[in-house]
Amino acid sequence: MAQKKSIENISLHGGWLCLDFINTVHDWTVDQPYDYLSSYEAVLKWSKRLKVLPEDDINALREKYEQDREAGEQVLDQMNKARKVLHELFLVVIRNSPIAEDIKKQFNKLLGSALSNLQIMVDGSILPQEYWDGMDLEKPLYPVMKSAYDLLMSDRLSRVKECGACGWLFLDKSKNNSRRWCDMQACGSTVKAKRYYRKKKEMDKEL
């Protein structure tokens, strides 16, 4: 019996926070993909699992959401739109194609909003630490946007790839940069099985 899809068991093959956020849609290649972030509560569970925010922040956001669920669902819609912007932006990079002006504008607006909440704590006894100010329901998105900025500006950007089976995005950390699928055991095996089936079918026709 197949395991039910949920935030608790979603595979984390992105290798970078923003890519794992994009991969909360499965899969991008079909008309009606499954959405792991179907509620604001799911966003909080995902944030906790990936340690996006301190647990105290997540608990405070949950309490705020329970007091105003309508606001939470509006924020969820904003996060879904942000996820789509990030997906399209990284596809442009992967495919080396022109970027739409509206995607660029939306990304920069989201990034600016996120970074405006970034604070640095400086204490002589410890190394400087960053933290996210405020307690807006959009807060789980802030670290994601900074993660996207960090990846876009890094020398690892050329290693971001699109899975040939499910459309998930991942950072290829292999030595020879030859990885083709987000997960060899799942997508890699599936692709090979389909390829074998098609080849066998063609051979059967020739007999």
C-alpha positions in Angstrom: 0.0 0.0 0.0 1.4 3.4 -1.1 2.3 5.8 1.7 0.0 8.8 1.9 1.8 12.0 0.9 2.3 14.5 3.7 4.8 17.0 5.1 6.0 14.4 7.5 7.2 12.1 4.8 8.0 14.5 1.9 11.4 13.7 0.4 14.0 16.4 0.8 16.2 16.0 -2.3 16.6 19.7 -3.1 19.8 20.1 -1.2 19.0 23.8 -0.6 16.2 25.4 1.4 14.6 27.3 -1.4 14.7 24.2 -3.7 13.0 22.1 -1.1 10.3 24.8 -0.8 9.8 24.7 -4.6 9.6 20.9 -4.3 6.5 21.1 -2.0 4.6 20.7 -5.3 4.7 17.1 -6.7 5.1 16.8 -9.5 5.5 19.9 -11.7 5.2 18.0 -14.9 1.5 17.1 -14.6 -1.6 19.3 -15.0 -2.8 18.9 -11.4 0.2 18.4 -9.2 -0.1 17.4 -5.5 0.4 20.3 -3.2 2.0 19.5 0.2 1.3 23.0 1.4 -2.4 22.8 1.3 -2.9 24.8 4.5 -1.1 27.2 6.7 -0.7 24.5 9.3 1.2 22.5 6.7 3.5 25.5 6.2 4.3 25.5 9.9 4.9 21.8 10.0 7.2 22.1 7.0 9.0 25.0 8.7 9.5 23.0 11.8 10.8 19.9 9.9 13.4 21.9 8.0 14.2 24.2 11.0 13.3 27.3 9.0 12.5 29.2 12.2 13.0 28.6 15.9 10.3 26.5 17.4 9.2 29.3 19.7 8.5 31.4 16.5 6.5 28.5 14.9 4.4 28.1 18.1 3.7 31.8 18.2 2.7 31.8 14.5 0.4 28.9 15.1 -1.3 30.7 17.9 -1.7 33.8 15.7 -3.1 31.7 12.9 -5.6 30.0 15.1 -6.9 33.5 16.1 -7.3 34.5 12.5 -7.5 31.6 10.1 -8.7 33.7 7.2 -5.5 35.8 7.3 -3.5 32.6 7.4 -5.2 31.3 4.3 -4.5 34.6 2.5 -0.8 34.3 3.4 -0.9 30.7 2.2 -2.0 32.0 -1.2 0.8 34.5 -1.2 3.3 31.8 -0.4 2.0 29.6 -3.2 2.5 32.5 -5.6 6.0 33.1 -4.3 6.8 29.4 -4.8 5.7 29.7 -8.4 7.9 32.7 -8.9 10.9 30.9 -7.5 10.1 27.8 -9.7 10.0 29.9 -12.9 13.1 31.9 -11.9 15.2 28.8 -11.4 13.9 27.1 -14.5 15.1 30.2 -16.4 18.6 29.7 -14.9 18.6 25.9 -15.6 17.4 26.3 -19.2 19.4 29.4 -19.9 16.3 31.2 -21.3 15.1 34.8 -21.0 13.4 35.8 -17.8 9.9 37.4 -17.9 9.9 41.0 -16.6 7.0 40.3 -14.2 8.9 37.3 -12.6 11.9 39.5 -12.0 9.9 42.2 -10.5 7.9 39.8 -8.2 11.1 38.1 -7.1 12.8 41.4 -6.2 9.7 42.6 -4.3 9.5 39.3 -2.3 13.3 39.5 -1.6 13.1 43.1 -0.5 10.2 42.3 1.9 12.0 39.4 3.4 15.4 41.1 3.9 13.7 44.1 5.5 13.0 41.8 8.4 16.6 40.4 8.7 18.4 41.5 11.8 21.9 40.8 13.1 22.6 40.2 16.8 26.1 41.3 17.8 27.5 40.2 21.1 31.2 40.4 22.0 31.0 37.0 23.6 29.7 35.1 20.6 29.9 35.4 16.8 27.3 37.6 15.1 24.0 35.8 14.5 21.1 36.6 12.2 17.5 36.4 13.1 14.1 37.3 11.6 12.3 40.2 13.2 8.5 40.5 13.8 5.8 37.8 13.9 3.9 38.3 10.6 2.3 35.1 9.2 4.6 35.5 6.2 7.6 34.9 8.3 8.3 31.3 7.1 8.9 32.7 3.7 11.6 35.1 4.7 14.4 32.5 5.2 13.3 30.9 1.9 13.8 34.1 0.0 17.2 34.7 1.5 18.1 31.1 0.6 17.1 31.8 -3.0 19.3 35.0 -3.0 22.2 33.1 -1.5 22.0 30.4 -4.1 21.5 32.8 -7.1 24.7 34.7 -6.0 26.8 31.6 -5.3 29.2 29.6 -7.5 26.8 26.6 -7.0 24.1 28.0 -9.2 25.3 26.1 -12.3 24.7 22.9 -10.4 21.0 23.5 -9.9 19.1 21.0 -12.1 15.6 19.8 -13.0 14.7 16.2 -12.4 14.1 14.4 -15.7 11.3 12.4 -14.2 9.2 14.5 -11.8 10.4 18.1 -12.4 11.7 18.7 -8.9 14.7 20.9 -8.7 17.9 19.9 -6.9 21.5 20.9 -6.3 23.8 18.4 -7.9 26.5 17.7 -5.3 28.1 14.8 -7.2 31.8 15.1 -7.9 31.4 15.0 -11.7 28.2 17.0 -11.8 26.4 14.1 -13.5 23.3 13.6 -11.4 20.1 13.5 -13.6 17.4 12.8 -11.1 16.3 14.1 -7.7 16.5 10.6 -6.4 18.1 7.6 -8.1 16.1 5.1 -6.2 12.7 6.7 -7.0 12.8 8.8 -10.2 16.0 7.2 -11.6 14.6 3.7 -11.3 11.2 4.8 -12.7 12.7 6.3 -15.8 14.9 3.3 -16.4 11.9 1.0 -16.0 9.8 3.0 -18.5 12.7 3.1 -20.9 13.0 -0.7 -20.7 9.3 -1.2 -21.1 9.3 1.0 -24.3 12.3 -0.8 -25.7 10.7 -4.2 -25.0 7.5 -3.1 -26.6 9.3 -2.0 -29.8 11.2 -5.3 -30.0 7.9 -7.2 -29.6 6.4 -5.3 -32.5 9.3 -6.3 -34.7 8.8 -10.0 -34.0 
